[in-house]
């Protein structure tokens, strides 16, 4: 399976929401409802607005397999609202998701490798991401396998999160 990664833009909002919606269905199918809830992103106006604002604040990227959106991420020069910025320049991975049809095929790893390349290209050495820390820490372990090290935990209400970083 050949994965290609292209820069996205505002016109890719429907494709990005499609990937995020598919990821919710996939997570729910695995019994994981606490990470992104049970309602699709595209059906929640606040979530759509958040995705639009994140895309506008950074560079959205789309991973495609045979022209089909298989994954997405947006790279921004700062984290989301619940995380303090680093005390040095950084690139932050946000809205990383794989379409459920493509899970287990290396889409997320390809996007994260691209994030590291982009970070280096920008002359920045710190790449950070945050994720859901519940579900026995499976997502944290995934990021560790991708070369990230956990730094600190946080809570948004009762939603447990973990910030991770990688030097590139």
C-alpha angles and dihedrals in degrees: 000000000000114000118200123188123209135177113259134208143189091293088063093065093104092049092047092048088048091055092046091047091050090049090054090052091047093048092047089050087058090051093255107134101144096068101064102352126239101281119086119250093238092059093055113075092200091053092048090051091049091051091048092049093047091049091049091050094054148000117301116209128196125204111208135191112197089342093307117121104248101167145354145200136172120218116210132176090238140032128258123276098280097055128071114236117251119259089244135043112294144173114223125205111221135174093013108174141151123215108249092240090063102043114134095024099099098259094132092045090050091051092048091049087051090049089055091050092049091048091053091044089056090052092246122131102193121080116179137180137173129210148172108289097195127089091071090303093286093147092047088052090050091056091047088055087053091058101266124132122212114245111172142348128229140182129224101192101310094333109114116217137184128205116211132184140197130193112225 
